[in-house]
Each structure stands twice: as structure tokens, then as C-alpha cells.
């Protein structure tokens, strides 16, 4: 076996140059600051960023889907209902495995048609999907970060489509839960259909939508490990990779199977994150309830009075 | 979302300004979880026998190469759909795989596989762990009396033996040897098994140009003995050329 070359893998602490001589906390502090561990900490950021972008985008998809599903224009209504029904009915994992590859190939196929009209060979050659070099997405010679950003964008889009369908159903129900008298009053005041929708229906529906949406948010947090299926190295990938047993030949920090500890750390992270979410969502709920003609709104009014 | 698609499109467009011939960058896909062939080192980079080999092959073929990691399960589908250009992940050349992808000339001899177990186990009637979609898994499936237990990663196959879920694990001997050396609980048992036709680089069947470049580079490394040096360094139990 080759001796493991001594590298300057650690820049945080000066005493980390010879890990074999270290013990206890010093060893641990060096171990936890290797470049590989930095990749894991970076992955926490990736997951949070994914959630921060996906949540509003999925909500927008949901709002669009729900508005379409209750549209008075029949084809738009069919589209909205079909979107909700089809996406909700397909298992997430099938969606993530097949849809993303299809989406990626779809983009490349369109670019191929535009950029390489003279191309003679077929795009499907046996098992291979071959488009001209200029149509590759991202380009084959693009730096790695472009590939990663593209993969991340595909992940956001896929998550948004899946969770958008669930959000659409929640919002569709919430729109119908707004008391009909409110809408009739608006019409009696001479508001147009559009005005009624934006000024009366939308502001009041959130209080009915929030319990369902908060559920979705919790499920979305827990669904982030699906990222690895899309080629994005997420925290679960790193926990498995870092936690696996390591032999002294291949690392300066050999250790037995430590996956349990890494997954325990993930458990704490996810629990803490969902707990914080709950607190925040409760606050939003209290705010939205204010002045509403719901049981909770009534209770708030009485408590204040 | 529109903005995101748009910005990726803009990104891709600006990238294509620097038009280049095919394979200006060759993306090498590996698993990064199978030492000594390929693994992620402390610095978080791909390392191992295939890292050194791949870098040398790219230098000889005058290619700019970039390393990408991908899960073993989907390593072939992602190659054929064009997410990277070659697989260099300890993948043995088999007829079954040849139906889907092409291989370069082999860069190792048919490598011995071995059984690793706690204590002495009769592998012919045991529960044997192996990584899914490997030649070892196919071999165990063909053993009469033995039960195959498949796992997604090599690490999990060894963990299964240690926690008693499986009686033994079948994997490349070069992978198991360091584990047996550093862990007193497990040892290599029984006779080595010779399966597979050596390891090669996997490329798309339509990409004969890249396959020929790699094969030429492998042949030149075989001719001047540098490949044997790498094999002796990283895979001490394997036969040289």
C-alpha cells in the first residue's frame, strides 16, 4: 500500500500537520475541519438555499395552478386540474428519477434543433443520447460550478413542480373556504371579477391555506435528501461518505463505522429546523388570523377586548 | 422560475461563445467510494489508483479532464445520457455491460475477488453481501446455496458483515485487503475468485473517438511500464502486464 502523502489539507489550525500524533479534542478539531468536512458544511448551505428558493417558487406554481383550476376559461381550468391530479398522483421518486433526465434531454433537444440544423446523425443512437457539442447543457467544457448550478436549478424546478401541485390543491381548497358572502358583497359594491379575486379572495384565503402549506413546508424540508438523486451532493450523501469506516492507508484520520454519529447530527439538524419552522409558522398564523371571521379570529378579538 | 431558466440559458449561451471542438473537456465519472481504486481524500478530492491513472491517460491523450462523482447505481445511465464522457470506477469489462456501453482496453488484469468474514464461514451456504450491479453480485447470485444480499455502496457491504446482517462479503480483493489489515475482527477467508475481464474505461458506444484515444494511451502506459508501477503502488496483490 502506498504511504498516504502528507498534504496541507488543513488550514484552520497549525497543529494539524501531523494528525497521527494528536489526541482527544485536538484530533477532533482537526478531523472536523478537513476539506471533506468543509464540503459537508457547505452542503448544509446548499440545502438551506434550495429550501429558500424552492418554497416561494413552489408557492407561485401552486398559486398559478389553483387560479387556473378555478378559471372560467375551460382549457385553462382543465390544464390546472390535470396538473394537480397528475403530479400529485406520481410517486416522488419516479418523478425525480425520470422527469429530470427527460427535462434535461428536452432542453438539449430543443437547443440541438436550433443550433445544429445541419446535423445528420440521429439524436438517439442505440442507448446513447447524442446532441451536437454546442447544444450540450451545460456545455461540456463549462467549469464544474456551472454544471453544479445547472443541476441545482433542475432540482429547484423539479421540487417546485412537485410541491407546486400539492400547494395548488391546498390553495384551491382555501379559495373555496372564503365565505361566499364576502364575494357576493364585493360584487354588490360593483367590483369586477378580477378586483374581487385580488382584493377580497386572495387576502382572506391565506388563513385557510396556512395549515396545509405548513404541512407541505415540513414535508419539503424532509424531502431534501432526494437532491442526491439529482446529482447534487447533499448532507445525507456526506454523512454516509464521511461516516463510513476509513482505513489508515487512505486517510490521515482513520476511524471505524461512524455513520450513526453523523446521522444523529442530521437528526438534530432536521428536528431543530422543523421546530424553528413551527414557531415561525405559529406566529404567521396568529398574524393572519387577526381580524378574520374564523373561530380563532373571533377568539383573538375577544381576548383583546 | 422563468428567471432561473432564463439565467441558465444565458449562462449556457455566454459559455458557447467560446466555441470549441468536441471533447475540449472530458468529464470523467467515478464513484469515489471504492478505495484503493477511487475514493474521496481528506481534502474532499477524488484520489486513488484511478485518479493517478486517469490524470496520466488524459495527459498522454492531450485531453483536459475533469473529475465528477456519481452514485454507482446510476453511473451507466448518466454516461449514456451525456452527463459525463467516461466511467473510470473500477468497472470490470463484461458482456452484459458491453451491450449498453463500450470499453477501452483493460488497464488491470482480471482482478481477484475475495470473501471477507468474521471468523470462519462456509461461503457456499452463507448469506453473502455484495454491491448491487457488480460482477461480484452476479457471481453470488449464481452460487447455489448462497444467499445474495445487495447494497448500494461498498461501505455498506462491509458494515453488513460487521453487524451480523451478512455472513461474508464478496468484493475486489484490493478493496478488502486494507480493511482486513486494519480491522482485527474481520479477515479474508477461502480461495480467491477470478471473475470479470479486467477493468476498463467505459464510454458511450457512439464515442469511438474517445475510446480509441484512451486505448492508445493505455497501450503506451503498458509499453513503457508506467501502468505496472501504478498497479504495484496501489493494487499490490494484482497481476501486472
Interface residues (C-beta under 8 A of the other chain):
Chain A: X1 X2 X7 X9 X34 X35 X36 X38 X39 X57 X60 X61 X101 X104 X105 X108 X111 X115 X125 X126 X127 X128 X129 X130 X131 X133 X134 X136 X137 X138 X139 X140 X141 X142 X144 X146 X147 X149 X150 X153 X156 X157 X160 X228 X231 X233 X240 X241 X244 X245 X247 X248 X249 X250 X251 X252 X253 X254 X256 X257 X259
Chain B: X1 X4 X5 X7 X8 X11 X12 X15 X16 X18 X19 X20 X21 X22 X23 X24 X25 X26 X27 X32 X33 X35 X36 X39 X40 X41 X42 X43 X44 X45 X47 X48 X64 X66 X68 X69 X70 X71 X77 X78 X80 X81 X82 X83 X85 X100 X101 X153 X155 X158 X159 X162 X178 X179 X181 X182 X183 X204 X205 X206 X207 X233 X234 X236
